Amino acid sequence: MSVAMIKINVNNIYTYLDGKLPKEVTDTLYAELAYQLEGYVFADAYQSGHWDGKTHLYYKKNQSFLTGLLAYAKEILDRYKLDYEIADLREPAVPNMDLSLVDVAGVGNPNVLWEHQQQAIDLGIAKTRGVFEVSTGGGKITIVAGLVAALGVRPFCFFVLSKDLMYQARDELEAKVLDNNYNRKIEVGIVGDGKCEIRDINIVMVQSAVQALGEEYVPMYSDENTSGTEVAGVEEYKDKIIALLEACKGWYFDECQHLSAPIAQLVAQNTPNAYYRFGGSATAFRDDGADILIEAVTGRKYIAIPASFLIKKGILIKPKIHIIPINSYQEQQKKEDNKSSMASNYNSVYKHYIVENEYRNHMIKRMAEELVAQNLSVLILIKQIKHGDILEELIPGSIFIQGATSADVRQDYIQQLRDKQIMCMIATSLADEGLDIKTLNALIVAGSGKSSTRAFQRIGRVLRIAPGKTEAIAVDFYDNAPYLRAHSKRRIQLYESEPEFEIIRHT
C-alpha cells in the first residue's frame, strides 16, 4: 500500500511529521528515539510489564521529536522507503556583528588555529548544530571563539555549570575575539554569581537560567554550593535573563555530557530563537547511555579528537600513569567485612577504604611530598569534603578548595598553583571539568570512582604543554575492596584505550 508524501516540519526546538505514518514506522520511531534508564530492571512498573524501562523521545500523539534527532528520524523513514520532504521553518540567524579571531598582536588572523580546531569550526558552521568532542588541552574555548567570530550573531549564550568556568570562559573569549567595528577586543557579559551583565556575547551559569525560569536547580556536583547571593541575584534580574534566553540566536553548552540532566534540557528548550546550538566536551558521552538526550537538543557529534591524536601532534604531553595497588585490607579484613553489612553497602566501603583509610592516605601524602620535592606541582582530586580535610591536615603546605570556597578565593589559589606559589592543591569534583592549569606537573586521583567521563577529564588536567614542563605524571590506585575493585579496573581499561598513555603498574 502506498503512503502519501510525509512532510517534515523543522523548527529550532521540535520537529513535526505531517502525514499518516504506517504503524510499523511509528512503532520504530517510538522504540529507537529512546534510551534505557539505569536500574530499570528493579522498577515495579518494569517487573509488572507496564513499562519497557525506556524514556521515549518520540511523541506519537503529535508525531514530534526534538530537532536534534532529525538525522535518526530520516534514517528510519529511509529504512522503510517512505517519501518525504523537509520544510525548514527555522529563521536563519543573520550575522549582525563583524568579528574575527585575535592573534598576539591584536589583529584578526585565522591562521592561529590548529588544524583540528579549524575543522571543528568549519563543520560547526556547515551543520549549524551538533557536538564536538575534543580532548582536554585541545582548545575547546578557542573553537567556540572561532564559531562566535565566524557566525557573528547576537545575542549568543555560552552556558557553564560553575563560577570558575564562567570567569575563565569570559576571560578567554575576551582575549580571543576582536570586534572589528570598534577595532577592540569584545566585552563578554556574565550571568551568574549574583551578577547580570548582559552584552552581545554572554557566559551564562545554568543555575541562574534555571532559577530565572522558576525551577529549582538540582546540583550536578556532590559538593556544589548553591547558597549565598545567587538566588537573590536571579530574582532581581529574572526578566532580563528570560529575555536573553528568548532572544539568543545561538548557544554553546560547555561540558555537554550534562545536557541529559532535566535542568539542562529545560534551559535548552527555552531558547526558541536559537538557530545555532552546539555542545562541546572532552567526554561528550554518558556512562548511563543517555547520549541521545545530548544530541536531542543539539545534534549529532560531528568530530571527535582524542588525547592520543593531540599527543602525536605535539599538542599535549604523553603522560605516565602509575597504578598503585592498595592492599592494606587482605583476606582477614575481607572475612571481617563479610560478617557485617559493610560489604553490601557502597557508602560504608567508600568511607572505610577511601576516606578514612590511614594507610592509603599516608601513601598519598608520601607521593605528594616526593613530587613536590622534585619541584613538581601536584593536584589531588577527591570526592568527599571530609577526605579533603583529612589530606589537607596530613600534607604540609597543601591547600584544599571545594564548592563552599568563594569564587575569588578559588581563583586566587588556582593562580598560585599555576605560578607554583602553591605546590600542592586538593580539590573536589569542581576541578574535574574545565580547570585550566597548563603548568600542572602531577595529578593524584585520590577519590576513586567509576565514571569514564570523569576519568578522562581528570587525566586531562595534567596533559597541557607549558614552558619548562617536560613531563606529565598521574597516579591512580587499584583498590582491592568491594565495589572499588571493579571501579579501579574500569578506569585502568579507559587509560589503556588511549594508545599514547604510558601505564606503569606497581606491585
N, C-alpha and C positions, 0 to 999 in steps of 0.2 A: 504494500500500500504506500502510495507516495505521500510525502509530507510537505506542506506548504513551506515556503522560504521562512526561515527564522530570522528575526531582526534582533541584533544585539545592541541595545542602547547603553552606551558607556558614559557614566558620569564620574566625577572625581572620587566619590566615596563608594557608591554602589553601581552595579551594572545589572540591567534587567533584560530578560529574554522575552521577546514579544512573538507569540505564536504557540500553537499547540504542539507539545513535545510527546513523543511516544513514551509509554510508561517505563520501558527499559532504560531510556535515556535519563528520564527524571530520577529513577532509582540509582543510576550510576553517578549522576551529579551529586545526589544526596550522600551516597556512600563514599565517594572519593574526595569531595571537598569537605573533609572532616579530619579529625585526629583523635587518637585513642588517649583517654585520660589515664594518668598514672594511678595505680591501685584500683582500677575499675572492677577487677575480679572480686574485690571484697565488698562492693556495694550491694545492698539488699536488692535494689532495683535490677541490677545485672543478674544476680543469682536467681531472682524470681522470673527472669525472662522479660521484664518490662522495659529494659534499656539495653542498648548494644555497647555501652561503655564509651561512646564517642560523643564529642561535641561537633555538631554539624554546622557548616558554614554556607550551605545552600538552602534557601528558604523556598519550599515548594509552593506556598500559598501565592506569592507574587513573583516566583521564578527569578529570584535575585541572589546576588552574592557580592562580596566586597571586590572592588575592581582589580585589586592586586592579583586575584585568582583568574583573571581573564584568560591567560595562556593555558591554564589547566582546563577550563571550560571549553575552549576552542579545540583542544586535543580530543576531548570526549566527543564533541559534535563531529569532528573529523573521523573518529573511530567508527561512528555509526553512519558515516557518509551522508550527513544531513547538509543541505544547502543553507547558507546563512550569509547575511550582510551585516557589516558593522557600521553603526551610526555613532560617531564620536561626538557626543553632545557637550564635551568639556570645552570651556572657553580658554584657548591657549593664552598663557601669560605673556604679555607683550613686554619686551625689555624697556625699562624706564629709568635705567641708570647706566652710566658709562664707566665701567670698572675694568681693572686689569690687575694682574699679579705684580708684586713689588720685588725687586731684587735688592741686594745690599746697598746699591747706590740710590735707591728710592725711585727707580724708573721702571715702568712696566716692562717685563721681559718674560715671555713664555718659556724660554729655554732653561729656566731654573729648575724645572721638574725632572724627576726620574722618569724613566720610560713607563713604568707600571702606573705611576701617578697620572701621567698624560692619558694613558689608555683608559684608566678608570673615569677620568673626566669626560673624555670623548664618548665613551659608551653611555655614561650617565646622561649626557646631553641628547644623544640619539634616542635613548629609551624613555626619557623624561621621568622615570621612576624605577626603583629597584634597590638592590642591596649590593654593596661592595664589601668584600672581606679581605682585609689587609693586615698582616701580622703586626703586632706591636713593634713600633720602631719604623714602620713603613710609611709614616707620614699621612695619617688619615686626615688631620686637620688641614694639611696643605691641599689634599684632594678636595675637601669641602670648600676651601678658599678658592680653588680653581673653578669649581662649579658655580659658586656665588658670583665670581668675576665674569665668567662666560655667560651665565644666564642673565645677569643684570636686572633681576626683578625685585621689586619691593612691595610690601614688606616680606622679609624672609626670616624664618624662625629656625634656630638651632637648639634642639631640645637636649637637655642633660639631666642627670639624676643626682648630682651633688654640687655643693657650693664650690668645691675645689675645681671641678671641671668647668663650672660656669666662668670663673675668673680666668682660668687657664685658656679656655677657648676664646674668650673675649680678647685677651692679650695677644694671642697668636693670630687671630683674624685681623686685628688692627695692624699688626706688623706685616701682614702678607698681602693686603688688598689696597689698591690705590684708587681713589675717586678722581677720575680724570677731569671731571667738571670743575673741581676746585684745586686740582694738582696737589692733593694731600692724601695721606692715608685715611681710610674710613674710620668713623667713630661708631663703635658697636654698642648697642643697648643691652641692658641686662634686666631680667625679670626674675627675682628670687632673692633670698636672704633679706627679706624686708624691703627690697628696692624695686622700683618700677621705672626704669629709664628707657623708654621706647624710642628706637630710631629705625632707620631703614632695614638694618640687619640686627637681629636680636638673639641673644643667648637666653633661653627660657628654661627655668627649672620646671620639670614635670610636676613637682609638688605644688608649685604656685598655680600652674594651669588647672590642675585637678581641683584645688580648693576654690579657685575662681568660678569653676563650673558647678560648684555647690556640692561636690562629692568629698567623702573622707579619703584622705591619702593613706594608703596601706604601705608601710615601709618595705623596701626591697632588700635592705641590708639588715643583718641581725643586730647591729649596734647603731643603727641610724637614729639621729637625734632630730625629732620634728618639733621640739618645743621652742619657746622663745618668741622672737618677733615675726616669724614667718606668717602665721595666721593673721596677725594684726595688719601686716603689710598687705596681704592679699585682700582683706576686707576693704581697706582704703582704696585699693586700685582695681577692684574686681571688674568694673565695667570696662576699664582700659584694657585689661588682659583679655577679656572675652572679645572685645572689638579687634584686638590684634589677631587672635586665633581665626576669627571670621574673615578678616581681610587678607591674611597672608597668602601669597601667590606660590610659595614653595616652602618646604621644610626639610630638615635633616634631623634624624634621631640617632644620637650617639649611643654606643653600646647597645645596638638594636636587638640583641638577643632578649632584651627585656620587653620588647614590643608585644610579646604574647600576654603580658600582665593586663588584667582588666582596666587598670587606671591608665596605662599607656594606650590601650585601644580606645579608651574614652577620649583622650586628647587627640589622637589621630583622626577619629571620626567626628570631631568638632572643628574641622578645618575645611569647610565646604568649598572654598575657592582656591585651595592649594592644588595647582596643576602639577607641580614638581614635588615628588615625595621620595626621599632617599633614606636608607638606613646604612650604617657603617659599623664595623666592629672587627677586632682581630679574631673573634669567635662568633660569627653570625649564624649560630645554630643553637639548638636546645637539647639538653640531656633528656628532657621529658618528652621529646618527639613532637613538640608543638611548633615546629618550624613554619608550618603553613600559616600560622597566625601572624608571623612576621611578614611573610610575603603578602598576606591578605590586604594589609594597609599600605604596603609599598609596592612590591612587585618581586619578581624572581631575582635571585642572586645572579649578577651578571659578570662578576670577576672574583677570583679567589687567588690571593698571593700569600703563600705560606712562608714561615720563617726560613726554611731551608733555601728557598729561592733567593731571599734577600741576603742570606749569609753568603751564598755563592757569588752574588753580585757585589759583595764587599760593603753592603749597606748596614748589615748587622754583624756582631761578633759571634763566632762559633762558641757556644757555651760548653763548659764541663759540668755535668750534673752528677753530683756524688749522692749515692743512695746508701744511707747508713741504717743497718739493722738495729732495731731496739729489742733486745732480748732480756730486759730486766724482769720479765714475767715468763717463767718457763712452766714446765709440766706441773709442779706443785701448785703454782698460782692458778693455773687453769683448772686444776681439780677443786681448788677452793671456790673459784668462780662458779663452777658447775653446781656447787651446793647452794648457791644463792640465786637470786633473781637477776644479778648483775649481768650475766652472760646474755640475757634476753632483753636487756634494757640499754639502748644505744647511749642515752644521756649519761647513765652511770658508767658505762665503759669509757666514754669520752672524758668524763671528769677524772676517773681514776688513772687512765693510761696516757692521757694527753695533758690536761690542765694541771693536775696535781702529781704528776709523775716526777719525783725528785731526780731520779737517775737521768731521765730524758731531758729535763730542764737544765740540769748541770752540764749535760753534754752540749746543749745549745749554747749555754754560757761559755763553755770552753772553746767551742768552734768560733763564736763571735769574737772572743778575745784574741784568738790566734789570727783571725783575719784582720782585725784592727791593728794588731802588732805589725802586720805587713803593710800598713798604710792603705788598707782596702776598706772602703765604706761598705756598711752592711745594713740591709733591710730585713727585718724579721717579721714575717706575716703570721698573724694568729687569728682565731675566730672569736674567742670569748674574752671579754674585758678582764675577767679575773686572771686569765692566763697572761695577759699583757702586764697586769700589775705585778704578778709573781716574777716575770722575767725582768721587768724594769728594776725590781728590788735586787735581783741576783746579779745583773750585769752593770758594773760601774760605768758611769758616763752615758748610759743609754737614755733615750727619750721615748716615751710612749704617747702616740696620738690615737684618738678614737673619735667617734661621731660626736661626742659631747664637747670635744675640744673646739674652741671657736675657730672660725674660718681664718681669721687674721693670724692667730697663733699657729695654726696648722701650716699656713703658707710660709710663715717665718721659719718654722722648724724645717720644712721641706727645702727651703732655700739654703739653710745652714747645712743640710745634708748634701745638697748639690755642691756647695763650696767646701765641703769637708771640714766645716767647723764643728759639726756633729758627725761622729763616725759610725754610730750605731743607733738606728731607729727601729722601734717596734710599732706595728700598725695593724689595725683591724681590717675588715673587708673593704673599708673605704679606699684602701691602697691597691685593691685587686684590679681596678679598672682605671685607665686614663692617666695614672700618675706618671709624669714625665721627669725622670731624673737621669739624664744621659750619663752622668759621671759615676753612677752607681756601679760598684765592682762586684758585690756579692749579695746573694739572696738566700735566706734560710726559710724554708716552708715549714713552719713550726706547727701549723694548725691542722694538718691532715686534710681530709675531705675527699669526696668522690667526683666532684663536678669537673667535667672535661673542659668546660669553658673557663672556669677559674684556674685550672692547672696551666693552661696555655697563657692566660693573661698574666699569671704570676711570673712564670719564667721570662715572659717578655719584658718585665721590669728591668732586667739586667743586661739585655742584649744590645742596647743602643751604643753607638760609637761616640767617643768624646776624645778631645785632645789628651794625650798621655795615657789613655786607657788601653791596655794591651790584653786583658783577659776578662772573661765573664764566668763567674762561679755561682753555681746554685747547689744547695744542699737540701735534700729531702730524706724522708725516713720510710723504712719498711717496718711498720708497726705490727708486731706479731700478737694481735689480740682480736677478739670477736669484732666483726664489722670492719675494723680498721685494717685488717689483713687484706680484705677484698678491695678496700678503697686504695690502699697502697699499690696493689697490683695494677689497678686501673690507671693510676697516674703514671706508673712506670711504662705501661703499654703505650700511653699517649706520648710520652717523651720519645719512646723508641719509634714512633710513627714518623718522626722528623729525622731524615737521614743525616742531617748535618749536626744533630745534637750528639755530643760525646757522653755516653753513660758510663759512669765508673761505679761498680758495685763493690762495696766494702764488706768484709767478713768479720 
